[in-house]
Amino acid sequence: MTTKVQTVKLTDVGKPRRFVFVLLSDFTMLCFAAAVEALRIANRTAETELYQWRILSETGEGIACSNGCQFGVDGALNELERDDTVMLCGGIDIQSATTQKLLNWIRREARRGVTMAGLCTAGHSLAKAGLLNGKKATIHWENQDSFAEEFEDVKLTKSVFVIDGNRITTAGGTASIDMMLKIIADDHGEELANAVADQLIYSAIRTDQDTQRLSIPTRIGVRHPKLSQVIQMMEQNIEDPISPSILAKDVGMSTRQLERLFRRYLSRSPKRYYMELRLQKARNLLMQTDMTVINVALACGFASPSHFSKCYRSHYNTTPYRERGTMSSRLTV
């Protein structure tokens, strides 16, 4: 039994557009596979070669993604054609994967006018190379805190993907599909993009106006508008925490009512919940940046390193210094 494939007839398609996927160490398989599959299905649906792609690694040797699967590649970093589109595929520990050799190559190709995209965490590599200064960009939500601290000149958003001129960034995972569908639509029309989405069984196409994380009510499993509003204010004010009394006043309730609300739905006080948010951000900064422990403490609203260390140890059963040391030892194994 054969499956009938919906086809979209196109005219004047011209020269195939070429994508160059650069796989970085421990890249995320999903963000890469989703992007390539969208291109493959576009070719199949149009019954013509609209897109070509090559796969490179820094050395030209095979490379492993974060789940351990090994990928063969077509070659090493080399000089590209000016109308190529580079797709850097990042994943775990993007800081280590962003080598000086990679940065030199990115800058050289960007000067020649090549379009550059950073999938998943690879927006960090583009920012490190200086390619995102003054531009809008996004990155996986887990890396947003460290990215914002390190690259102040980048207009960081929480969008699923961002296309700003010839710079493209995605939040990772299935965001590659949304980004590719946008590119396909721009290149060859909405009909083809929708046909590709149908083949992917992808019924909820997101735009660059959609945010990557679930809504607060969905994340916490509670639909209470005032509780969601308070948590949003907490998340937006980590460096300068707001007192529970002011939070309560801002949503039109008493401090005691706010306490009861948190204990009823989240089984903790507002103060405790706020502290956990701050410590979570602190842990992200410790694991993903070279910021000093003192600067991490200040960025997360702690007045002194000693108070920060005490709170961190109470929550994570280790100190910030040991946490960073443990992370460093894992990376060198």
Phi, psi and chi 1 to 4 in degrees:
 res  aa     phi    psi   chi1   chi2   chi3   chi4
   1 MET       -  129.2 -178.6  177.0  178.4      -
   2 THR  -105.4  154.0   58.2      -      -      -
   3 THR  -101.5  127.9  -57.6      -      -      -
   4 LYS   -77.7  128.9 -179.0  175.8  175.7   59.1
   5 VAL  -101.0  128.7  178.3      -      -      -
   6 GLN   -65.6  128.7  176.2 -172.8   -3.0      -
   7 THR  -114.3  151.0   59.1      -      -      -
   8 VAL  -124.7  114.2  176.7      -      -      -
   9 LYS   -80.2  127.0  -64.5  -63.1 -176.8 -178.3
  10 LEU  -119.5  151.6  -58.4  172.4      -      -
  11 THR  -120.5  153.2   57.8      -      -      -
  12 ASP    53.5   49.4  -60.0  -35.4      -      -
  13 VAL   -74.4  -23.0  -64.1      -      -      -
  14 GLY    70.9 -159.2      -      -      -      -
  15 LYS   -70.1  137.6  178.1 -177.1  175.6 -177.4
  16 PRO   -59.2  141.3  -22.7   33.7      -      -
  17 ARG   -82.7  134.3 -179.9  173.2  178.1  178.6
  18 ARG  -107.7  131.1 -169.3  171.4   77.6  153.8
  19 PHE  -107.6  138.7  -72.0   81.9      -      -
  20 VAL  -116.8  109.0  178.4      -      -      -
  21 PHE   -89.9  123.3  -69.6   89.9      -      -
  22 VAL  -108.1  112.4  179.6      -      -      -
  23 LEU   -88.9  117.5  -52.6 -176.1      -      -
  24 LEU   -91.4  159.5  -53.3 -174.9      -      -
  25 SER   -53.9  132.1  177.7      -      -      -
  26 ASP    60.9   34.5  -74.4  -36.6      -      -
  27 PHE   -66.0  160.4   70.1   96.9      -      -
  28 THR   -85.2  121.2  -58.2      -      -      -
  29 MET   -61.3  -40.3 -177.0  174.7  175.8      -
  30 LEU   -62.2  -44.6  179.4   56.8      -      -
  31 CYS   -64.5  -35.4   76.0      -      -      -
  32 PHE   -72.3  -50.8  163.5   65.9      -      -
  33 ALA   -62.4  -40.2      -      -      -      -
  34 ALA   -62.1  -40.1      -      -      -      -
  35 ALA   -68.6  -45.7      -      -      -      -
  36 VAL   -65.0  -42.2  171.3      -      -      -
  37 GLU   -63.4  -36.6  -79.4  -62.0  -78.0      -
  38 ALA   -61.8  -40.3      -      -      -      -
  39 LEU   -68.2  -43.5  -62.7  178.0      -      -
  40 ARG   -60.1  -44.9  178.3 -170.2   69.5   80.1
  41 ILE   -69.2  -32.4  -67.1  171.4      -      -
  42 ALA   -61.7  -44.2      -      -      -      -
  43 ASN   -61.8  -45.3  -74.1   -9.6      -      -
  44 ARG   -65.8  -41.6 -178.0  171.2 -178.7 -119.4
  45 THR   -68.2  -38.4  -56.7      -      -      -
  46 ALA   -82.0  -10.1      -      -      -      -
  47 GLU    55.7   35.1  -65.1 -173.4  -23.6      -
  48 THR  -158.9  161.2 -170.3      -      -      -
  49 GLU   -85.1   92.5 -170.7  179.0   45.5      -
  50 LEU   -81.9  -32.5  -56.4  175.7      -      -
  51 TYR  -132.5  143.8  -60.8  105.5      -      -
  52 GLN  -123.1  160.4  -61.6  174.5  -19.9      -
  53 TRP  -151.5  150.1   53.3   89.0      -      -
  54 ARG  -125.0  155.3  -64.0 -176.1   68.7 -134.2
  55 ILE  -123.0  123.9  -55.9  172.9      -      -
  56 LEU  -122.8  158.1  -52.4  179.8      -      -
  57 SER  -129.5  169.2   68.5      -      -      -
  58 GLU   -60.2  -40.5 -176.6  173.9  -43.6      -
  59 THR   -97.5  -15.2   63.2      -      -      -
  60 GLY    90.4   -3.2      -      -      -      -
  61 GLU   -94.3  162.5  -62.3  177.2   -7.1      -
  62 GLY   -57.7  157.6      -      -      -      -
  63 ILE  -143.3  149.9 -168.2  167.0      -      -
  64 ALA   -99.5  141.8      -      -      -      -
  65 CYS   -89.3 -179.0   63.2      -      -      -
  66 SER   -68.7  -18.6   56.1      -      -      -
  67 ASN   -93.5    5.0   65.8   18.1      -      -
  68 GLY    95.7  -12.0      -      -      -      -
  69 CYS   -66.1  139.8  -69.3      -      -      -
  70 GLN   -97.1  139.4  -63.6  -78.3  -25.0      -
  71 PHE  -122.5  132.2  -77.3   76.9      -      -
  72 GLY   -81.1  155.1      -      -      -      -
  73 VAL  -129.0  169.3  -60.6      -      -      -
  74 ASP   -89.3  -12.7  -61.5  -44.4      -      -
  75 GLY   165.0 -172.9      -      -      -      -
  76 ALA   -96.8  177.2      -      -      -      -
  77 LEU   -60.8  126.4  -58.8  179.1      -      -
  78 ASN  -144.2 -180.0   52.5   31.7      -      -
  79 GLU   -74.1  134.0 -173.3  171.0  -51.2      -
  80 LEU  -105.1  171.2  -54.8  177.8      -      -
  81 GLU   -80.3  148.8  -62.2  176.1   13.1      -
  82 ARG   -62.2  -30.4 -171.9  171.0 -178.9  177.7
  83 ASP   -93.4   12.4   55.4   -2.8      -      -
  84 ASP   -70.5  156.4  -76.4  -16.6      -      -
  85 THR  -118.8  118.2  -61.1      -      -      -
  86 VAL   -88.2  133.5  170.0      -      -      -
  87 MET  -118.9   99.2  -65.2  -81.9  172.0      -
  88 LEU   -78.2  127.1  -60.8  172.1      -      -
  89 CYS  -109.5  110.5  -60.1      -      -      -
  90 GLY  -105.9  177.9      -      -      -      -
  91 GLY  -167.2 -123.0      -      -      -      -
  92 ILE   -74.4  143.4  -64.1  172.8      -      -
  93 ASP    48.9   58.6 -170.3   25.7      -      -
  94 ILE   -63.8  -25.9 -170.9   62.5      -      -
  95 GLN   -60.8  -46.7  -69.6   83.5   -2.5      -
  96 SER   -70.0  -33.6  -64.4      -      -      -
  97 ALA   -71.3  -21.3      -      -      -      -
  98 THR   -87.6   82.6  -54.4      -      -      -
  99 THR   -81.9  166.7   64.5      -      -      -
 100 GLN   -64.7  -36.7 -169.1   58.1   52.4      -
 101 LYS   -61.6  -43.2 -179.9  178.3  179.9 -179.4
 102 LEU   -63.8  -44.7  176.4   69.2      -      -
 103 LEU   -61.1  -43.0  -70.0  173.0      -      -
 104 ASN   -60.8  -42.0  -68.4  -18.3      -      -
 105 TRP   -66.8  -44.0 -179.5   81.1      -      -
 106 ILE   -58.4  -47.9  -69.2  172.3      -      -
 107 ARG   -63.8  -40.8  -70.1  170.2 -179.0  139.7
 108 ARG   -64.0  -46.8 -174.3 -169.2   73.9 -161.9
 109 GLU   -69.1  -34.3  -65.7  -55.2  -46.1      -
 110 ALA   -64.8  -38.7      -      -      -      -
 111 ARG   -62.9  -25.9  -75.4 -165.3  -63.7  -90.7
 112 ARG   -85.6   -0.2  -62.2  177.7   58.6 -114.8
 113 GLY    95.9    7.4      -      -      -      -
 114 VAL   -69.8  136.1  172.9      -      -      -
 115 THR   -70.9  134.0  -64.5      -      -      -
 116 MET  -121.0  131.8  -69.5  -83.0  178.8      -
 117 ALA  -124.7  144.6      -      -      -      -
 118 GLY  -118.9  112.8      -      -      -      -
 119 LEU   -93.3  141.5  -50.0 -170.4      -      -
 120 CYS    60.7 -116.3 -164.4      -      -      -
 121 THR   -88.3   -3.5   61.7      -      -      -
 122 ALA   -69.7   -7.0      -      -      -      -
 123 GLY   -58.8  -29.2      -      -      -      -
 124 HIS   -60.1  -42.7  173.7   95.8      -      -
 125 SER   -63.1  -42.7  -54.4      -      -      -
 126 LEU   -64.0  -41.8  -64.6 -177.6      -      -
 127 ALA   -66.9  -40.0      -      -      -      -
 128 LYS   -62.0  -32.9 -168.7   75.8  173.5  177.9
 129 ALA   -79.8   -4.6      -      -      -      -
 130 GLY    83.8   11.8      -      -      -      -
 131 LEU   -83.6  -10.4  -90.7   58.0      -      -
 132 LEU  -110.0    4.2  -62.1 -179.8      -      -
 133 ASN   -58.2  126.2  -70.3  -14.7      -      -
 134 GLY    77.6    2.7      -      -      -      -
 135 LYS  -110.4  158.6  -68.3 -173.7  174.8  -67.6
 136 LYS   -80.2  143.9  -69.6  177.0   61.7  179.2
 137 ALA  -155.8  168.7      -      -      -      -
 138 THR  -140.1  167.9 -169.2      -      -      -
 139 ILE  -158.3  162.6 -162.5  167.8      -      -
 140 HIS   -51.3  139.8 -169.6  -78.7      -      -
 141 TRP   -56.9  -30.4   63.0  -96.5      -      -
 142 GLU   -67.4  -22.0 -164.2  174.4   39.4      -
 143 ASN  -104.0    3.4  -62.0   77.7      -      -
 144 GLN   -63.9  -42.6  -69.9 -112.0  -27.0      -
 145 ASP   -61.6  -50.0  -68.5  -25.2      -      -
 146 SER   -67.0  -37.1   56.9      -      -      -
 147 PHE   -63.1  -45.8 -171.6   97.6      -      -
 148 ALA   -62.4  -35.9      -      -      -      -
 149 GLU   -70.1  -38.2  -68.9  -71.4  -20.5      -
 150 GLU   -85.1  -32.7 -172.8  169.3   -4.3      -
 151 PHE  -122.0   78.0  -55.4  111.9      -      -
 152 GLU   -69.7  -21.4  -64.3 -179.5   -4.1      -
 153 ASP   -84.9   -2.4  -67.1  -27.8      -      -
 154 VAL   -96.5  136.6 -178.7      -      -      -
 155 LYS   -85.5   83.2  -59.4  172.6 -175.0  176.1
 156 LEU   -72.7  132.9 -175.4   62.2      -      -
 157 THR  -121.1  172.2   76.5      -      -      -
 158 LYS  -105.9   21.3  -64.2 -178.2  179.3 -179.7
 159 SER   -69.4  160.0  -60.6      -      -      -
 160 VAL   -65.3  -42.6  173.2      -      -      -
 161 PHE  -151.3  160.2   68.5   89.9      -      -
 162 VAL  -137.0  131.5  172.1      -      -      -
 163 ILE  -117.6  111.2  -60.7  176.7      -      -
 164 ASP  -122.9   95.7 -169.2  -19.2      -      -
 165 GLY    65.5 -127.8      -      -      -      -
 166 ASN   -99.2   28.6   61.1   -7.4      -      -
 167 ARG  -122.1  127.8  -57.9  -70.5  176.7 -100.5
 168 ILE  -128.0  136.8  -55.6  168.8      -      -
 169 THR  -136.9  148.4   47.0      -      -      -
 170 THR  -130.7  161.7   78.0      -      -      -
 171 ALA   -85.1   -5.3      -      -      -      -
 172 GLY   102.0  177.9      -      -      -      -
 173 GLY    56.5 -133.9      -      -      -      -
 174 THR   -73.2   -5.0   56.6      -      -      -
 175 ALA   -60.3  -24.2      -      -      -      -
 176 SER   -60.9  -35.5  -69.6      -      -      -
 177 ILE   -65.0  -48.0  -61.1  177.1      -      -
 178 ASP   -59.0  -44.1  -57.2  -69.6      -      -
 179 MET   -63.9  -44.4  178.0  -95.7  -64.1      -
 180 MET   -67.0  -37.6  -79.8  -57.3 -169.3      -
 181 LEU   -63.6  -36.2  -68.8  175.5      -      -
 182 LYS   -64.7  -43.9  167.3   65.3  174.0  169.1
 183 ILE   -64.0  -44.6  -70.6  173.6      -      -
 184 ILE   -62.2  -42.0  -68.6  167.5      -      -
 185 ALA   -63.2  -43.1      -      -      -      -
 186 ASP   -64.8  -36.4  -72.2  -13.2      -      -
 187 ASP   -77.0  -43.2  -72.0  -10.7      -      -
 188 HIS  -136.0    8.1  -59.9  -69.0      -      -
 189 GLY   103.3  156.9      -      -      -      -
 190 GLU   -65.0  -32.6  -65.9  -77.2  -11.2      -
 191 GLU   -60.8  -44.9 -176.7 -176.5    0.8      -
 192 LEU   -66.5  -44.5  177.7   60.4      -      -
 193 ALA   -59.2  -42.2      -      -      -      -
 194 ASN   -67.3  -35.5  -69.6  -23.2      -      -
 195 ALA   -66.3  -38.7      -      -      -      -
 196 VAL   -64.2  -43.9  171.8      -      -      -
 197 ALA   -59.5  -40.0      -      -      -      -
 198 ASP   -62.6  -42.7  -79.0  -16.3      -      -
 199 GLN   -63.7  -32.3  -73.3  -67.2  -38.5      -
 200 LEU   -82.8   -0.4  -72.6  164.6      -      -
 201 ILE    53.7   45.8  -39.9  -63.4      -      -
 202 TYR  -114.0   96.1 -159.5   68.1      -      -
 203 SER   -95.8  -11.6   57.2      -      -      -
 204 ALA  -120.4   77.9      -      -      -      -
 205 ILE   -71.1  128.0  -57.4  173.5      -      -
 206 ARG   -99.9  154.4  -63.8  169.5  -65.8 -178.4
 207 THR  -109.3 -178.5   72.0      -      -      -
 208 ASP   -73.6   -0.8   55.3   -0.5      -      -
 209 GLN   -91.7  -10.4  -59.8  -58.2  -51.5      -
 210 ASP   -86.2  141.2  -69.7  -59.1      -      -
 211 THR   -91.3  157.4   56.3      -      -      -
 212 GLN   -84.1  -29.3   52.4 -175.3  -76.4      -
 213 ARG   -91.5  155.9  -66.3 -157.3   72.1 -176.7
 214 LEU   -63.5  156.4  -62.3  173.1      -      -
 215 SER   -64.1  158.1   66.1      -      -      -
 216 ILE   -57.0  -47.0  -69.9  173.3      -      -
 217 PRO   -56.7  -39.1  -26.3   36.5      -      -
 218 THR   -69.1  -42.0  -56.2      -      -      -
 219 ARG   -62.7  -43.9  -91.9 -170.1  -81.2  147.4
 220 ILE   -91.3   -6.9   65.4  176.0      -      -
 221 GLY    73.0   22.3      -      -      -      -
 222 VAL  -135.6  131.2  176.8      -      -      -
 223 ARG  -108.7   86.7  -64.5 -165.1  175.5  -82.0
 224 HIS  -135.7  111.8 -168.9  -68.4      -      -
 225 PRO   -56.8  -41.0   17.3  -30.2      -      -
 226 LYS   -72.2  -36.6  -70.4 -169.6  175.4 -178.6
 227 LEU   -63.6  -44.3 -178.5   61.9      -      -
 228 SER   -61.9  -39.9  -62.4      -      -      -
 229 GLN   -64.5  -42.1 -168.7  177.1  -14.8      -
 230 VAL   -65.3  -44.3  169.2      -      -      -
 231 ILE   -63.1  -38.9  -69.0  174.3      -      -
 232 GLN   -61.8  -42.1 -176.3  176.8   32.1      -
 233 MET   -63.8  -38.8  -73.8 -170.0  -72.3      -
 234 MET   -61.8  -47.4  -71.9  177.3  171.9      -
 235 GLU   -63.9  -29.3  -69.1 -179.9  -13.1      -
 236 GLN   -88.5   -5.2  -67.0  173.3  -12.9      -
 237 ASN  -134.0   64.7  -67.1  -84.9      -      -
 238 ILE   -82.7  -44.1  -62.7  -67.2      -      -
 239 GLU   -68.9  -34.5 -172.1  169.7   -9.3      -
 240 ASP  -124.5   82.5  -63.2  -58.2      -      -
 241 PRO   -58.6  144.9  -22.7   34.2      -      -
 242 ILE   -99.3  138.6  -55.5  171.3      -      -
 243 SER   -68.6  150.4   70.3      -      -      -
 244 PRO   -56.1  -34.5  -27.2   35.7      -      -
 245 SER   -64.9  -39.8   60.1      -      -      -
 246 ILE   -71.4  -39.6  -65.3  176.5      -      -
 247 LEU   -59.3  -44.5  -71.3  169.4      -      -
 248 ALA   -62.9  -44.1      -      -      -      -
 249 LYS   -62.2  -39.9 -176.9  179.3  178.9 -178.9
 250 ASP   -65.3  -24.5  -74.9  -12.9      -      -
 251 VAL  -106.4    9.7  -64.6      -      -      -
 252 GLY    76.5   40.2      -      -      -      -
 253 MET  -143.3  168.9   62.3  171.9   57.3      -
 254 SER   -82.9  162.8   68.5      -      -      -
 255 THR   -60.9  -38.7  -55.2      -      -      -
 256 ARG   -65.0  -39.8  179.9  173.5  -68.5 -176.0
 257 GLN   -63.8  -39.2  -73.1  174.0  -42.1      -
 258 LEU   -64.6  -42.9 -175.5   65.1      -      -
 259 GLU   -57.4  -48.1  -71.2  -84.5  -10.5      -
 260 ARG   -63.0  -38.5  -75.0 -158.2  -62.8  -96.6
 261 LEU   -61.7  -47.3 -170.4   63.1      -      -
 262 PHE   -65.8  -42.3  -92.8   78.9      -      -
 263 ARG   -69.3  -33.0  -68.1 -160.0  179.3  -83.6
 264 ARG   -69.7  -45.6  176.4 -177.2  175.7 -174.3
 265 TYR   -96.1  -28.5  -70.6  111.2      -      -
 266 LEU  -121.1   -0.5  -60.5  173.3      -      -
 267 SER    56.6   34.2  -58.4      -      -      -
 268 ARG  -158.5  163.1   51.1  174.7   65.9   76.0
 269 SER   -77.8  160.3   68.5      -      -      -
 270 PRO   -57.0  -40.0  -22.4   31.8      -      -
 271 LYS   -62.2  -43.1 -175.1  176.8  179.3 -179.4
 272 ARG   -65.9  -44.1 -177.7   69.0 -124.4  169.3
 273 TYR   -62.2  -43.3 -172.1   89.0      -      -
 274 TYR   -61.7  -43.0 -151.0  165.3      -      -
 275 MET   -61.1  -40.9  174.9   63.3   72.7      -
 276 GLU   -64.9  -38.2  -70.4  173.0    2.7      -
 277 LEU   -61.4  -44.8  -72.9  178.1      -      -
 278 ARG   -65.8  -41.0  -68.6  160.8   60.0 -161.3
 279 LEU   -69.2  -33.6  -70.2  171.3      -      -
 280 GLN   -64.4  -43.2 -176.4  179.4   49.6      -
 281 LYS   -64.3  -40.9  175.5  175.8  178.6  176.7
 282 ALA   -59.2  -42.0      -      -      -      -
 283 ARG   -65.1  -40.9 -169.6  168.6 -170.3  -92.4
 284 ASN   -59.6  -42.8  -78.7  -16.8      -      -
 285 LEU   -67.9  -38.6  -65.5  178.8      -      -
 286 LEU   -63.9  -39.1  -72.9  169.5      -      -
 287 MET   -82.2  -25.1  -54.8  -77.4  -93.5      -
 288 GLN  -115.8   -5.8  -61.4  172.5   12.5      -
 289 THR  -131.2  172.1   73.3      -      -      -
 290 ASP  -100.7   15.1  -65.7  -34.2      -      -
 291 MET   -59.6  143.2  -67.7  171.4   65.0      -
 292 THR   -66.8  158.3   65.2      -      -      -
 293 VAL   -60.5  -36.4  171.4      -      -      -
 294 ILE   -62.1  -45.5  -67.1  174.6      -      -
 295 ASN   -68.5  -33.4  -75.5  -22.3      -      -
 296 VAL   -63.9  -43.3  168.8      -      -      -
 297 ALA   -58.4  -46.5      -      -      -      -
 298 LEU   -65.5  -39.0  -66.7  173.5      -      -
 299 ALA   -66.9  -19.0      -      -      -      -
 300 CYS  -110.6   16.4  -62.2      -      -      -
 301 GLY    84.7   18.6      -      -      -      -
 302 PHE   -99.3  130.7  -65.8   93.0      -      -
 303 ALA   -75.1  -25.3      -      -      -      -
 304 SER  -142.0  149.0   70.8      -      -      -
 305 PRO   -60.9  -34.6  -22.5   33.5      -      -
 306 SER   -66.3  -42.9   58.9      -      -      -
 307 HIS   -65.4  -40.7 -178.5 -136.1      -      -
 308 PHE   -60.2  -48.1  170.6   49.9      -      -
 309 SER   -61.8  -40.9 -174.3      -      -      -
 310 LYS   -62.9  -47.2  178.8 -178.8  177.8 -178.5
 311 CYS   -65.9  -39.8  -65.0      -      -      -
 312 TYR   -64.8  -45.4 -162.2   94.4      -      -
 313 ARG   -63.2  -38.9 -177.1  170.4   59.0 -113.5
 314 SER   -64.0  -35.8  175.4      -      -      -
 315 HIS   -87.6  -42.9 -172.6   63.6      -      -
 316 TYR  -105.5   -1.4  -71.1  114.4      -      -
 317 ASN    61.9   28.0 -158.2   30.3      -      -
 318 THR  -157.5  165.5 -172.4      -      -      -
 319 THR   -91.8  160.5   67.8      -      -      -
 320 PRO   -57.2  -38.0  -24.4   33.8      -      -
 321 TYR   -66.8  -42.3  -63.2   94.0      -      -
 322 ARG   -69.0  -36.1  -73.3  175.8 -175.8  162.5
 323 GLU   -58.5  -47.8 -175.6   84.1  -87.7      -
 324 ARG   -65.6  -39.5  172.2  157.8  -76.6  170.4
 325 GLY   -64.7  -39.4      -      -      -      -
 326 THR   -64.9  -41.0  -58.8      -      -      -
 327 MET   -63.4  -43.7 -179.5   63.1  178.2      -
 328 SER   -62.8  -40.4  -61.5      -      -      -
 329 SER   -67.7  -33.9   64.8      -      -      -
 330 ARG   -66.8  -36.7  -75.8 -155.9  -61.6  -93.6
 331 LEU   -72.9  -22.8  -65.3  177.5      -      -
 332 THR   -93.1   -6.0   56.7      -      -      -
 333 VAL   -72.5      -  171.5      -      -      -
